[in-house]
């Protein structure tokens, strides 16, 4: 593929994730019965536009995805370019503290002294609170040391995974295990449970392969490869078999004749990271050539609709690219131009040295 093809996939990943986030945000805390009562038998299938701005508003999922990208780019600007360099994590942590400030909170001392000025903090709309995750807020407000092996808490909420796509975008040449570990470590900045961290790393590696792999792998093959990398790192964990069984179930259900409602119920509600990944993968696998169908399935259930929609949109958007995303998901999407700008930035910084 040429440079423009990769850029198209990066744009697809970021815009696709925001589209799923915006579609699901309108029904995030609603049961499927309530969604159908308000929107019809098929559930929500179009954006619910904000009355004041006329835009499809995104949640903290997209906000934090952008800050993740800004944190990694900041590290690269300051010379921290290798994917295995743990000096990168404080930059991402600092970027999250910038997001924390936009949510009306007073951040503590920045983990790094040379953090570049935040472009995102110059955007007034970024200061809107969009149901920010309480675990993210409490973790970022704590001075405790945090990493995968010194957990800050025991949370595995989906706030750990929904922001992780830039890890896969920004390190195309990294080894699969490096990406999985990086995603898990960044996850651990706010969420300490292994089943919050492991799925985040797997998701990041799925994104990397969806964008940067030229072998024309199917999503099922990409998922299997990402799981292999994670198994090499975490397969001895007592929790690994449970995670692997859930992902295997998602892959299997995607090929059956059951309804999306029935199949998704078997995977959970998406409030925790492993369920969010399983539901998103199920939808992306089942509708690998139909972005709209994938997005609609990913948000119409009883659980955390914006996060499952965001992760599903990231995955399928990365796989098919921006140009193949239906125009209705681009029109009126909040931060659309900003997402394209950050996609361009990510593309410019996506060379590991």
C-alpha positions as CSV (number, residue, x, y, z in Angstrom):
1,X,0.0,0.0,0.0
2,X,1.1,3.6,-0.5
3,X,1.2,6.4,2.1
4,X,-2.3,7.6,1.3
5,X,-3.8,4.1,1.9
6,X,-2.3,4.0,5.4
7,X,-3.6,7.5,6.1
8,X,-7.0,6.5,5.0
9,X,-7.0,3.7,7.5
10,X,-5.7,5.9,10.3
11,X,-8.5,8.4,9.5
12,X,-11.0,5.5,9.4
13,X,-9.9,4.3,12.8
14,X,-10.2,7.6,14.6
15,X,-13.4,8.8,12.8
16,X,-14.9,5.4,13.0
17,X,-14.3,5.2,16.8
18,X,-15.8,8.7,17.3
19,X,-18.8,7.7,15.2
20,X,-19.5,4.7,17.3
21,X,-19.0,6.7,20.4
22,X,-21.4,9.5,19.3
23,X,-24.1,7.0,18.2
24,X,-23.9,5.0,21.5
25,X,-23.5,8.0,23.8
26,X,-27.1,9.0,23.3
27,X,-28.2,5.6,24.7
28,X,-25.3,4.8,27.0
29,X,-27.3,4.1,30.1
30,X,-30.4,2.8,28.5
31,X,-31.6,-0.8,28.3
32,X,-32.4,-2.2,24.8
33,X,-36.1,-2.2,25.6
34,X,-36.0,1.5,26.3
35,X,-33.9,2.2,23.2
36,X,-36.4,0.4,21.0
37,X,-39.3,2.2,22.7
38,X,-37.7,5.5,21.8
39,X,-36.1,4.8,18.4
40,X,-38.1,1.9,17.0
41,X,-37.7,-1.8,16.5
42,X,-34.2,-1.5,15.0
43,X,-33.0,0.6,17.9
44,X,-30.9,3.8,17.3
45,X,-29.7,3.9,13.7
46,X,-29.0,7.6,13.2
47,X,-27.2,10.2,15.3
48,X,-29.2,12.0,17.9
49,X,-28.1,15.5,17.2
50,X,-27.5,18.0,20.0
51,X,-30.2,20.6,20.1
52,X,-27.9,23.6,20.5
53,X,-25.0,22.7,18.2
54,X,-26.6,20.4,15.7
55,X,-23.7,18.0,16.1
56,X,-23.4,14.3,17.1
57,X,-21.7,14.8,20.4
58,X,-18.9,12.4,21.5
59,X,-18.1,11.3,25.0
60,X,-15.0,11.0,27.2
61,X,-14.1,8.0,25.0
62,X,-13.1,10.1,22.1
63,X,-11.7,12.9,24.3
64,X,-9.3,10.4,25.9
65,X,-8.4,8.8,22.6
66,X,-7.2,12.1,21.4
67,X,-5.3,12.8,24.5
68,X,-3.7,9.4,24.2
69,X,-2.5,10.3,20.8
70,X,-1.3,13.7,22.0
71,X,0.7,12.0,24.8
72,X,2.5,9.6,22.6
73,X,3.2,12.2,20.0
74,X,4.6,14.5,22.8
75,X,6.9,11.7,23.8
76,X,8.2,11.3,20.3
77,X,8.7,15.0,20.0
78,X,10.9,14.8,23.1
79,X,13.0,12.0,21.7
80,X,11.3,9.0,23.3
81,X,10.6,7.0,20.1
82,X,11.2,3.3,20.8
83,X,8.0,1.4,21.6
84,X,9.7,-0.5,24.5
85,X,10.9,2.7,26.1
86,X,9.1,3.0,29.4
87,X,9.9,6.7,29.5
88,X,7.0,7.1,27.1
89,X,4.4,6.4,29.8
90,X,4.9,9.5,31.8
91,X,4.1,11.6,28.7
92,X,0.8,9.8,28.3
93,X,0.1,10.2,32.0
94,X,0.7,13.9,31.6
95,X,-1.6,14.0,28.6
96,X,-4.3,12.4,30.8
97,X,-3.7,15.0,33.5
98,X,-4.4,17.6,30.8
99,X,-7.7,15.8,30.0
100,X,-8.4,15.7,33.8
101,X,-8.1,19.5,33.9
102,X,-10.6,19.9,31.1
103,X,-13.0,18.0,33.3
104,X,-12.9,20.7,35.9
105,X,-10.3,19.0,38.1
106,X,-7.1,20.3,39.5
107,X,-4.2,18.0,38.3
108,X,-1.2,17.3,40.4
109,X,2.4,17.7,39.4
110,X,3.2,16.6,35.8
111,X,5.2,13.4,35.6
112,X,7.5,15.1,33.0
113,X,9.0,18.5,32.9
114,X,9.3,18.9,29.1
115,X,5.7,18.2,28.1
116,X,4.9,20.2,25.0
117,X,1.9,22.5,25.1
118,X,-1.4,20.8,24.6
119,X,-3.2,21.6,21.4
120,X,-6.3,19.9,22.7
121,X,-6.5,22.2,25.7
122,X,-7.0,25.2,23.4
123,X,-10.3,23.8,22.2
124,X,-13.2,25.1,24.3
125,X,-15.5,22.2,23.4
126,X,-13.0,19.8,25.0
127,X,-13.9,21.2,28.4
128,X,-17.4,19.7,28.3
129,X,-17.9,16.8,30.7
130,X,-19.3,13.9,28.8
131,X,-19.9,11.3,31.5
132,X,-16.2,10.8,32.3
133,X,-15.3,7.5,33.9
134,X,-15.1,7.8,37.7
135,X,-12.2,5.3,37.8
136,X,-10.2,7.5,35.4
137,X,-11.0,10.6,37.4
138,X,-10.1,9.0,40.8
139,X,-6.9,7.4,39.5
140,X,-5.7,10.6,37.9
141,X,-6.4,12.5,41.1
142,X,-4.3,10.1,43.1
143,X,-0.5,10.6,43.7
144,X,0.0,6.8,44.0
145,X,2.5,5.0,41.9
146,X,0.8,3.2,39.1
147,X,1.9,0.5,36.7
148,X,0.9,-3.0,35.6
149,X,2.8,-4.6,38.5
150,X,2.0,-2.0,41.1
151,X,-1.7,-1.5,40.4
152,X,-3.5,1.7,41.5
153,X,-6.8,-0.1,41.9
154,X,-8.6,-3.3,41.1
155,X,-10.8,-1.8,38.3
156,X,-11.2,-3.4,34.9
157,X,-13.8,-0.9,33.6
158,X,-14.0,-0.2,29.9
159,X,-12.6,3.2,30.4
160,X,-9.3,1.5,30.1
161,X,-9.8,0.1,26.6
162,X,-11.8,2.7,24.8
163,X,-8.9,5.2,24.5
164,X,-6.2,2.8,23.3
165,X,-6.3,2.9,19.5
166,X,-3.5,5.4,19.1
167,X,-1.0,2.9,20.5
168,X,-1.6,0.7,17.5
169,X,-1.6,3.6,15.1
170,X,1.6,5.2,16.2
171,X,4.0,2.2,16.3
172,X,3.7,0.4,13.0
173,X,7.0,-1.4,13.1
174,X,6.8,-2.6,16.7
175,X,6.7,-6.3,17.5
176,X,3.2,-7.6,18.5
177,X,4.3,-8.3,22.1
178,X,5.6,-4.7,22.4
179,X,2.3,-3.2,21.4
180,X,0.3,-5.5,23.7
181,X,2.6,-4.7,26.6
182,X,2.4,-0.9,25.8
183,X,-1.4,-1.0,25.7
184,X,-1.5,-2.9,28.9
185,X,0.9,-0.5,30.6
186,X,-0.9,2.7,29.5
187,X,-4.1,1.1,30.6
188,X,-2.6,0.6,34.1
189,X,-2.2,4.3,34.5
190,X,-5.8,4.4,35.6
191,X,-7.0,0.7,35.8
192,X,-5.1,-1.9,37.8
193,X,-7.0,-5.2,37.1
194,X,-5.3,-7.5,34.6
195,X,-8.6,-8.0,32.8
196,X,-8.6,-4.3,32.2
197,X,-5.0,-4.2,31.0
198,X,-4.7,-7.4,28.9
199,X,-7.7,-6.6,26.6
200,X,-6.4,-3.1,26.1
201,X,-3.1,-4.4,24.8
202,X,-4.9,-6.9,22.5
203,X,-7.1,-4.2,21.1
204,X,-4.0,-2.0,20.4
205,X,-2.4,-4.8,18.5
206,X,-5.5,-5.5,16.5
207,X,-5.5,-1.8,15.5
208,X,-1.8,-1.9,14.5
209,X,-2.3,-5.0,12.3
210,X,-5.6,-3.6,10.8
211,X,-3.8,-0.5,9.7
212,X,-0.3,-1.5,8.9
213,X,-0.4,-5.1,7.8
214,X,-0.1,-5.5,4.1
215,X,-0.9,-9.3,4.0
216,X,-4.6,-8.8,3.5
217,X,-5.4,-10.7,6.7
218,X,-9.0,-11.1,7.7
219,X,-10.1,-9.6,11.0
220,X,-10.4,-13.2,12.4
221,X,-6.7,-13.8,11.5
222,X,-5.6,-10.4,13.0
223,X,-7.5,-11.2,16.2
224,X,-5.8,-14.6,16.4
225,X,-2.4,-13.1,15.9
226,X,-3.0,-10.5,18.6
227,X,-4.2,-13.1,21.0
228,X,-1.0,-15.2,20.3
229,X,1.1,-12.2,21.2
230,X,-0.8,-11.6,24.4
231,X,-0.7,-15.3,25.3
232,X,3.1,-15.1,25.0
233,X,3.1,-12.4,27.6
234,X,0.2,-13.2,29.9
235,X,-0.7,-16.8,29.2
236,X,0.4,-18.0,32.6
237,X,-2.0,-15.6,34.4
238,X,-4.8,-17.3,36.3
239,X,-7.2,-15.0,34.4
240,X,-5.9,-15.8,30.9
241,X,-8.2,-18.8,30.2
242,X,-11.3,-16.8,31.0
243,X,-10.3,-13.9,28.7
244,X,-9.3,-16.3,25.9
245,X,-12.6,-18.2,26.2
246,X,-14.6,-15.0,25.9
247,X,-12.8,-13.8,22.8
248,X,-13.2,-17.3,21.3
249,X,-16.9,-17.1,22.0
250,X,-17.1,-13.7,20.3
251,X,-15.4,-15.0,17.2
252,X,-17.6,-18.1,17.1
253,X,-20.9,-16.2,17.7
254,X,-20.1,-13.8,14.8
255,X,-20.5,-16.7,12.4
256,X,-23.8,-18.2,13.7
257,X,-27.4,-17.5,12.7
258,X,-28.5,-16.0,16.0
259,X,-29.7,-12.5,16.5
260,X,-27.4,-9.8,17.6
261,X,-29.5,-9.3,20.7
262,X,-29.1,-12.9,21.7
263,X,-25.4,-13.2,20.8
264,X,-24.3,-10.0,22.5
265,X,-26.1,-11.0,25.7
266,X,-23.9,-14.0,25.8
267,X,-20.8,-11.8,25.8
268,X,-21.9,-9.4,28.5
269,X,-22.8,-5.7,28.6
270,X,-19.5,-4.0,27.9
271,X,-19.0,-2.2,31.2
272,X,-15.7,-4.0,31.8
273,X,-12.8,-4.1,29.3
274,X,-12.9,-7.8,28.3
275,X,-16.7,-7.6,27.5
276,X,-16.3,-4.3,25.6
277,X,-13.6,-5.9,23.4
278,X,-15.6,-9.1,22.9
279,X,-18.8,-7.2,21.9
280,X,-16.8,-4.9,19.6
281,X,-15.0,-7.8,18.0
282,X,-18.3,-9.7,17.5
283,X,-19.9,-6.8,15.7
284,X,-16.8,-6.0,13.5
285,X,-16.4,-9.7,12.6
286,X,-20.1,-10.2,11.8
287,X,-20.3,-7.1,9.7
288,X,-16.8,-6.9,8.3
289,X,-18.0,-5.3,5.0
290,X,-20.8,-3.2,6.4
291,X,-19.7,-0.4,8.7
292,X,-23.2,0.9,9.4
293,X,-24.5,-2.5,10.4
294,X,-21.5,-3.0,12.6
295,X,-22.0,0.4,14.4
296,X,-25.7,-0.1,14.9
297,X,-25.3,-3.6,16.3
298,X,-22.5,-2.4,18.6
299,X,-24.6,0.1,20.5
300,X,-28.0,-1.5,20.6
301,X,-27.8,-3.6,23.7
302,X,-28.3,-3.3,27.5
303,X,-24.8,-2.1,28.3
304,X,-22.1,0.5,27.8
305,X,-23.1,1.5,24.3
306,X,-20.7,4.4,23.6
307,X,-17.6,2.4,24.6
308,X,-18.6,-0.8,22.6
309,X,-19.5,1.5,19.7
310,X,-16.2,3.3,19.9
311,X,-14.1,0.2,20.0
312,X,-16.0,-1.5,17.2
313,X,-15.8,1.7,15.1
314,X,-12.0,1.9,15.8
315,X,-11.5,-1.7,14.6
316,X,-13.6,-1.7,11.5
317,X,-12.7,1.9,10.6
318,X,-9.0,0.8,10.7
319,X,-9.7,-2.2,8.6
320,X,-11.8,-0.6,5.8
321,X,-10.5,3.0,5.9
322,X,-12.2,6.4,6.0
323,X,-13.4,6.5,2.4
324,X,-15.5,3.4,2.9
325,X,-17.3,4.8,6.0
326,X,-20.8,5.9,5.1
327,X,-21.1,9.6,4.7
328,X,-23.9,9.8,7.3
329,X,-21.4,9.0,10.0
330,X,-19.1,11.8,9.0
331,X,-21.7,14.5,8.6
332,X,-22.4,16.4,11.8
333,X,-19.9,14.4,13.8
334,X,-18.3,16.5,16.6
335,X,-14.6,17.0,16.2
336,X,-14.6,15.6,12.7
337,X,-12.0,18.0,11.4
338,X,-10.0,17.7,14.5
339,X,-10.0,13.9,14.2
340,X,-8.8,14.2,10.6
341,X,-6.1,16.6,11.7
342,X,-4.9,14.2,14.4
343,X,-5.0,11.3,11.9
344,X,-2.6,13.4,9.8
345,X,-0.4,14.0,12.9
346,X,-0.4,10.4,13.8
347,X,0.6,9.4,10.2
348,X,3.5,11.9,10.3
349,X,4.8,10.4,13.6
350,X,4.1,6.8,12.8
351,X,7.7,5.7,12.1
352,X,9.6,3.9,14.9
353,X,13.3,4.5,14.9
